[in-house]
Amino acid sequence: MNDEDNFLAEAFRRQLGAMITPAAIRAVEEGKSATALWAELNESGFVDAMLPEDAGGAGLDLAQAFPLICAAGEFAMPLPFAETMVARGLLARHGVGIPGPGAIVMAASSNLLPGARHADHALVGGDGGSALVAITAQGDDLFNTGAATSIEQGELIATFAAEPDTVLVCAAAVSSALMAGAMARVLEMSLRHASERQQFGRSLGKFQAIQQQLAVLAEQVLSAQVAARGAFVGASFDPVRVAAAKCRANEAATVVCNIAHAIHGAIGVTAEFDLQLYTRRIKQWQLAFGSEVYWGARLGLARIASRAETTADFLRLQLATKAD
């Protein structure tokens, strides 16, 4: 990331710090209208960051958009900001106009569609290409995060040529980055709690067992971040890189949530404490758009189909990222 990209990400994080507070998240979850919050996000310009400059955007590529999506996860964004930003960029590349200021989600093959209750439109995929449709969310909101288990498709807005799994690959990549951001915040909260919470006359962080758990937690978070960043390379998402990112993020999610809640004890699951705002969303993204078994199998098939003589060569050729 160059200095300009870092400046943009830090500006976005400052804005999120003022807008997406725990109180604002809880208000949306309790049913308060999110119209004003979404309008503020739209006015910030960040939702259109991946649009070309001549279309009113910033022309960000995937690598430049990655820290913005991570920041959305880090602040437990209660609206489908990241999904809309990526969807608008994808539509622009295919010459499809943006259907107004509303949110767009990725309605790939999944039993859980994060953010669908706050979206007006969705990208859907199939053998004949991809389409933009109006939607109505249906089914249960299992994690109380604005998700849905299904959608009712309405008006067909546009179609465009794309690979059958384009929407799924985009959705999995975005979920991986959102998880990476949320897990970073969970690590921060766990470190702070361990240093502040006193037990038997000393802080939790002084106990060797807690130190070991924190080390494992940090390792899992870092590996998920590296894998997720690896998916945001090039002009469009590469299915092999996305498979590695979603597989690793999903695997890390279980360990991260378990350790964080163990360190926080009973307080971590209470509605009044903020930890559950993040772990509920991590579990949501983990369950959406393919399990680690599914993406691991795709990664294995890619290895079998590759011409690489060894797995190390496959990893170097398919997943390694050149330093800037």
ABEGO torsion letter per residue (X at the ends): XBAAAAAAAAAAAAAAAAABBAAAAAAAAAGBBAAAAAAAAAAAGAAAAABBAAAGBAGBBAAAAAAAAAAAAAAGBABBAAAAAAAAAAAAAAGBBBBEABBBBBBBBBABBBGAAABABBBBBBAAEBBBBBBBBBEBBAAGAGBBABBBBBBBABBBBBBAAAAAAAAAAAAAAAAAAAAAAAAAAAAAAAAABBBGGBBAAABAAAAAAAAAAAAAAAAAAAAAAAABBEABBBAAAAAAAAAAAAAAAAAAAAAAAAAAEAAAABAABAAAAAAAAAAAAAABGEBAAAAAAAAAAAAAABABABAAAAAAAAABBBBX
